């Protein structure tokens, strides 16, 4: 049987992905802030990253 509830790590990964996508719509100067928020969301999940 599959899980019916999403884990916190899955939620923080999705949140980070949304911030990265949204940061592209910001001005070049402000994009770093969206990217930093995405990094913080990924760090909040215990440092678990798909790329490493």
C-alpha positions in Angstrom: 0.0 0.0 0.0 1.2 3.5 -0.8 1.4 6.4 1.5 -1.5 8.8 1.8 0.4 11.6 3.5 3.4 13.4 2.0 6.6 13.6 4.0 8.1 16.8 5.2 11.1 16.3 3.0 8.9 15.9 -0.1 7.0 19.1 0.9 10.2 21.1 1.4 11.6 19.8 -1.9 8.4 20.9 -3.7 8.6 24.3 -2.0 12.2 24.8 -3.1 11.3 23.9 -6.7 8.5 26.4 -6.6 10.8 29.2 -5.3 13.4 28.4 -8.0 10.7 28.6 -10.7 9.2 31.8 -9.2 12.6 33.5 -8.9 13.1 33.4 -12.7 10.2 35.9 -13.0 12.1 38.4 -10.7 14.6 41.0 -11.8 18.2 39.8 -12.1 19.1 41.6 -8.9 16.3 39.9 -7.0 16.7 36.4 -8.4 19.4 35.7 -5.9 16.9 36.1 -3.1 14.5 33.5 -4.6 17.4 31.1 -5.1 18.6 31.6 -1.5 15.0 30.8 -0.3 15.1 27.6 -2.3 18.5 26.7 -0.8 17.1 27.3 2.7 14.1 25.1 2.0 16.4 22.3 0.8 18.6 22.7 3.8 15.5 22.5 6.0 14.9 18.9 4.8 18.1 17.7 6.5 20.3 18.4 3.5 18.8 15.5 1.4 19.2 16.4 -2.2 18.4 14.5 -5.3 21.6 15.4 -7.0 24.0 14.1 -4.4 
